[in-house]
Amino acid sequence: MTDDVFGGTVEHRLRRTAGRVRAAARDAQVRDWLAERPDRVGFARLAQAEYEIGQAADRFGAGLPPDWIRTTAGMLAGLAVSLTILLTARDAGSLPTLLAAIGVGPIVAQVVASVIGWRRAATTPAIDDPYFHGDLTRRLEACAAAARIDRSEKHRAAAGDIGRALVWLPAARRDD
């Protein structure tokens, strides 16, 4: 990933890192289900690490949900299609026009959200990436150092959450 370890606020860095861990946990779980890389507990440990990272980010502020762009883009696309159908129809009050607006809008919303999700999934790290764990550790240690020197006691407490996440990451690593 090309983003800077020290770029942005601690909360945003933690949220980006939590997203990377969430994607890696999903990758590990799918590989386990497909038996490409059987590992019954690795993805659960990654999910626990992601939870701890999320807890630390929440101490800095309540951020937006992880998929807010995907959800918002889908809703806006569905709304735009429904309004376009209603506004361009000759008889907007007729049953076929209303059914088309009601039926097509949510389908377009789901398609847009799915395409964005697939696009993001194509750029997520694989659990077998040799640099993945080292990069995560470096990012989390940088965030923990920033949290420890913060003036706010609540923000300093995030360092403990990050420490617990750093304990879960090596436990999730599996070297064959």
N, C-alpha and C positions, 0 to 999 in steps of 0.2 A: 504494500500500500504506500502511496506517495505522500500521504499527509504527515505533517510534522508532529512529533511526539509532544512537543511543548506548545503547539498551536491551539489557541482558544482557551476558554476557561476550563477549570478542572472538571466542572459538571459536564461540559460538552465532550471533553476528552474521555471521561468515564462512560458516557452514553455511547460514543462511537466504539469504544472497546467492548462494551456490553453487547452491542450489535454484532461485532465480529465473533465474540464467544458464542452468542446465540446461533449464528449461522454455522459455526463449526460444530456445535452440539447437534444441530439439525442434520448436518452432513454425516456426522458419526452415527446418528440414529438411523438414517436411511441406509448407510452402508451396513449397519448391523442387521437391519431387516432384510436386506438383499443378500446377506451372508458374504458380502465381498470382503468385509473386514469384521469378523465376528468379535464383538466386545460388548458384554452386557452392562457394564457399569461406567464405561468411559464417558458416554454422552450424558449420563445422569450426573456425573461429577462436574462436567463442563456446565451443565445447567445450574448446578449449585454455585459454581463460580460466577456465572452470569447473574444469579440472584444476588449474591454478595456485592458484585460491582454495581448493580442497580440500586441496592440499598445505600451504598456510598454516594452514588449520584443523587439520590433523593435527599440526602442530608444537605446537599448544596442547593437544592431547589426542586420543586415539582416540575419536571419537564413535560414535554408532550409525549404521547404514547409512541412507541417505536415505529409504528406503521402509519403515522398521521399523514404523510405525504401521499402514500398509496390510497388511503381511505378517502382523503379529501379530493384527490384527482378523480377517483372513481365516481364519487357523489356529484362533482361538478360536471363531469362528462355525461352522466345519466340525466341530470337536470337539464343540461343544454340540449340533448337530443329530444327529451320529452317536450320542452318548451318550443323547440323548432317544429316538431310535428304539430303541436297545438296552434302555433302562430301562423304557420304556412298552410294549414288545412282550409279548405273552402268552407266547411261546416265543422267548426271546432267542437260543437256540442253533440255531434252524431256518435253513435255507439262505436262504430269501427275506428273512428279517429281517437276516441278516448281509450279504447282497448289497445290500440297501437302505441299511444303515448305511455300508458301504464305498463305495457309489456316490454317494449323496446328499451325504455330508459334504464330499468334495473339490469337488463342483460348487458347493455353497453357499459354501465358502471362496473359490473363484475369483470367484463373483458379488460377494461382499462386497468383495474386493480390487479388482475392476474398478469397482464403483460409487464406492468411495473415490477411485480414480485419476481417474475421469471428473469427480468433484466438484472435485478439486484442479485438473484441467486447465481447468475452467471459470473458475477464478480466477487463472490464470497470466497474466503480461504478454505482450503481443504484441510481436514484434520491431519492428513499425512504430510503436509508441508513442513519441511525440516526447520524452517525459520519461524513458524507460527508461534510456538511456545516461547521462544526467546524474545520475539517481538512483543508478545502480550506481557511478558514479565517486565520488560523494559518500560513499556507504557504504564503499567500499573505501579511500578516503583517510582516513576516520575510523578504520577498523581499522588501517591502516598507521601512523597517528600513535600509536595506542595500543600497537601492537607495538614501535615504535621506543623508547618510553620505559619498556618493561618491564624488570625487573631480570634476567630470565632471558635468557641468550644464545640459547637455542633459540627463545624467543618473539620476540626481536629479529630473528632470521633469517627469520621469517615475513614481515617487511616486504619482503624481497627477492622472495618469491613473489608478494606482493600487487602489487609494482611490475611484475613480468612480466605479471600479469593485466591491469593497467592499460594495458600496451602492446598486448595482444591486443584489448581492447575497441574502441578506435577503428579498428583494422584490420578488425574485423567489421562496422563501421557502413557502411551503404551509402546514400548520398544520391543520389537520381535527379535 
